[in-house]
Amino acid sequence: AAERYSALRALKAIGRADVCVLVLDARDGLTSQDAHVAGYVVDEGVGLVLAINKWDLVEKDDKTFEEYVGVIRQQAPFLHFAPVVAISALTGQRAGRVLDDALTIAAERRRRIPTSRLNRVLSDAVARHQPPAVKGRRPKFYYATQATIEPPTFVLFAADAKSVHFSYRRFLENRIRDAFEFEGTPLRLIFRERSKVELEPRKRKPKAKARQGKPTKKSKRKGS
């Protein structure tokens, strides 16, 4: 009952937070309840740090931490953006690192990307890997813009936007992260329908006709 009550309090606190620190027991790893809380953090668009507590009690070698993080990434792929810090609440080992990461993530959540740079990344991504066709129709992207921050939210305009596959959404998110990082913060990608606008050709104004008037004195002299 106490564990359930603490989880409910955590869920309420997430909605008021800018960055959350999810503390995992190094001996238990990522439990189903931990994954549930982490999923709620992502849904709320809140920054996240994964703190592995009691790391001093784990028998380790040079590869232990990388392998441990790899298992977490495999169990919860939706947490790929969150930094992982091994700490010890008892000894204070790397506890300050958690706060440093939280401050960095808070700043990342407020970043704005110029539209021109964002569209270069989008163009390169589509050129490298086109979206898969769905029922014979392939989505065509026109442009993208950042709509808001906290969390960073991007609107991508495309024809057949509803047919963009989930895997391609993840691909575009990864390309944005490769270009601009956004460590520790969820990103929101919104796909909106936009057909190509065909502009009517500009009508050329008729050239003004030369006025036919009486010959000037100069023209008369030249003629004479």
Helices and strands as residue ranges (DSSP letters): H 2-14, E 19-25, H 32-43, E 47-53, G 55-57, H 64-75, G 77-79, E 84-86, H 95-108, H 115-128, E 140-148, E 153-159, G 161-163, H 166-180, E 188-193, H 217-223
